[in-house]
């Protein structure tokens, strides 16, 4: 009798854990994708800096 109850409980537990395992698997895939993208961003060379354009009047060397 106890063996039958244990088998029923194990089957019930298995039935409840399957959806949770699927969700965890999906989260793992999403997290792996995020980590992959972050590594791509950190591994790429920095973009060349644009020269800073100063605001206002610029004197040429001749005016000095």
Backbone as a ProteinNet text record, in pm:
[ID]
protein_1_A
[PRIMARY]
XXXXXXXXXXXXXXXXXXXXXXXXXXXXXXXXXXXXXXXXXXXXXXXXXXXXXXXXXXXXXXXX
[TERTIARY]
82	0	86.6	188	275.5	353.6	392.9	466.6	380.8	254.9	163.2	146.3	134.9	120.5	247.7	361.4	487.7	498.8	460.7	466	371.4	255.4	158.6	214	277.2	335	451	530.8	642.6	590.9	487.2	428.8	369.8	304.9	247.7	358.9	463.4	575.8	639.1	655.2	711.3	623.2	493	399	408.6	430.9	440.5	575.8	679.3	812.1	838.2	771.9	796.6	776	664.9	650.6	759.2	797.6	902.8	1035.1	1064.4	1187.4	1186.7	1071.9	1061.6	1087.2	1028.2	1048.2	1194.1	1256	1396.9	1481.3	1450.2	1523.4	1511.1	1392.7	1372.3	1450.8	1451	1525.7	1674.8	1722.9	1864.2	1899.4	1812.3	1837.9	1840.7	1748	1743.2	1867.6	1906	2024	2150.3	2158.8	2274.8	2280.7	2166.1	2161.8	2205.2	2163.3	2201.8	2352.4	2405.5	2549.6	2627.2	2579.3	2645.6	2648.8	2537.2	2531.9	2623.1	2626.4	2713.9	2860.4	2895.2	3034	3067.7	2973.5	2996.2	3020	2940.1	2953.8	3085.8	3127.6	3251.7	3373.6	3359.7	3473.3	3498.3	3397.9	3414.7	3505	3586.2	3674.8	3591.3	3638.4	3561.9	3556.7	3446.9	3432.6	3525.4	3576.3	3668	3594.5	3663.7	3602.8	3593.8	3480.6	3463.4	3538.9	3598.3	3667.2	3564.8	3603.4	3513.6	3516.9	3401.5	3392.2	3361.2	3446.5	3428	3323.2	3249.3	3145.5	3205.5	3171.4	3215.5	3312.3	3367.3	3458.3	3595.1	3653.7	3785.1	3883.1	3987.9	4089.5	4187.4	4228.4	4330.4	4466.9	4570.6	4707.6	4747.5	4693.4	4729.3	4676.5	4562.5	4500.1	4571.5	4653.2	4717.1	4827.9
-119	0	125.7	129.5	245.6	263.1	154	159	222.2	187.1	243.8	394.1	436.3	578.5	655.5	596	660.9	676.7	575.5	582.5	691	702.7	805.8	944	959.7	1089.5	1127	1028.4	1054.7	1097.5	1030.8	1065.9	1207.1	1242.4	1376.4	1482.1	1452.5	1544.8	1562.5	1454	1460.1	1545	1528.9	1605	1755	1789.9	1930.4	1991	1911.5	1965	1988.7	1917.9	1932.7	2075.2	2141.4	2280.3	2372.2	2349.6	2432.5	2410.7	2289	2260.1	2328.5	2330.2	2397.5	2547.3	2606.4	2749.5	2780.4	2699.6	2721.4	2708	2610.4	2592.7	2714.4	2773.2	2892.9	3010.6	3022.3	3131.2	3114.8	2993.3	2968.4	3011.8	2981.7	3021.8	3173.6	3240.7	3386.2	3446.9	3394.5	3446.4	3422.2	3308.7	3280.4	3379.6	3413	3511.5	3649	3686.8	3817.3	3821.8	3716.3	3711.2	3715.6	3644.5	3644.2	3785.4	3856.8	3994	4087.6	4072	4156.1	4131.7	4007.9	3977.3	4039	4036.6	4099.2	4248.9	4312	4455.5	4491.6	4411.8	4443.2	4403.8	4311	4265.6	4353.8	4425.6	4506.7	4625.9	4664.9	4780	4906.7	4997.9	5121.8	5201.1	5267.2	5346.9	5468.1	5512.3	5627	5749.6	5821.8	5940.2	6051.3	6118	6230.2	6350.5	6429.6	6549	6644.4	6702.2	6792.7	6928	6973.8	7103.9	7208	7304.9	7409.4	7509.2	7556.8	7654.6	7794.7	7881.8	8020.5	8057.6	8175.3	8228.9	8163.6	8123.3	8059.6	8154.1	8190.6	8277.7	8192.9	8243.8	8174.5	8217.9	8150.3	8183.3	8323.2	8366.5	8498.8	8612.3	8589.2	8694.9	8715.8	8625.2	8632.2	8727.3
0	0	0	83.5	89.8	-39.7	-98.9	-224.5	-333.8	-336	-435.8	-412.1	-287.2	-255.9	-294.5	-268	-302.6	-453.8	-528.1	-673.8	-725.2	-664.9	-704.2	-673.8	-559.2	-521.6	-614.6	-650.2	-740.3	-877.9	-925.3	-1054.8	-1050.1	-940.1	-924	-920.5	-848	-840.4	-978.9	-1049.7	-1185.4	-1276.7	-1264.9	-1346.9	-1316.4	-1191.9	-1153.9	-1190.9	-1192.4	-1220.2	-1368.9	-1454.5	-1598.7	-1649.5	-1616.5	-1663.5	-1607.9	-1483.2	-1423.6	-1497	-1532	-1606.1	-1742.2	-1807.7	-1937.9	-1922.9	-1820	-1797.6	-1768.1	-1685.2	-1651.9	-1777.7	-1860.1	-1985.4	-2075.1	-2081.7	-2163.5	-2106.7	-1974.4	-1912	-1938.7	-1932.6	-1960.8	-2101.4	-2197.1	-2335.4	-2348.7	-2282.5	-2288.6	-2224	-2108.7	-2040.4	-2122.5	-2186.2	-2270.2	-2386.8	-2443.4	-2551.3	-2504.3	-2386.2	-2331	-2306.4	-2248.3	-2221.8	-2353	-2454.7	-2584.9	-2643	-2637.3	-2690	-2610.9	-2478.5	-2397.6	-2431.6	-2454.7	-2492.3	-2627.7	-2721.6	-2851.6	-2835.4	-2749.9	-2730.5	-2663.7	-2568.6	-2498.4	-2579.9	-2672.7	-2752	-2874.2	-2919.3	-3040.1	-3009.3	-3107.3	-3085.4	-3069.7	-2990.2	-2971.8	-3102.3	-3122.7	-3244	-3234.8	-3347.2	-3343.5	-3291	-3206.3	-3146.3	-3250.4	-3251.4	-3343.1	-3285.6	-3372	-3320.3	-3257.9	-3149.5	-3078.5	-3148.3	-3186.2	-3252.2	-3146.5	-3138.5	-3038.6	-3085.4	-2993.1	-3022.6	-3009.6	-3102.6	-3093	-3202.7	-3188.8	-3287.6	-3271.4	-3382.7	-3379.6	-3448.3	-3375.5	-3431.7	-3510.2	-3620	-3697.5	-3646.7	-3688.5	-3647.1	-3693.5	-3805.6	-3860.7	-3775.1	-3706.5	-3625.8	-3493.3	-3449.8	-3317.5	-3316.1
[MASK]
++++++++++++++++++++++++++++++++++++++++++++++++++++++++++++++++

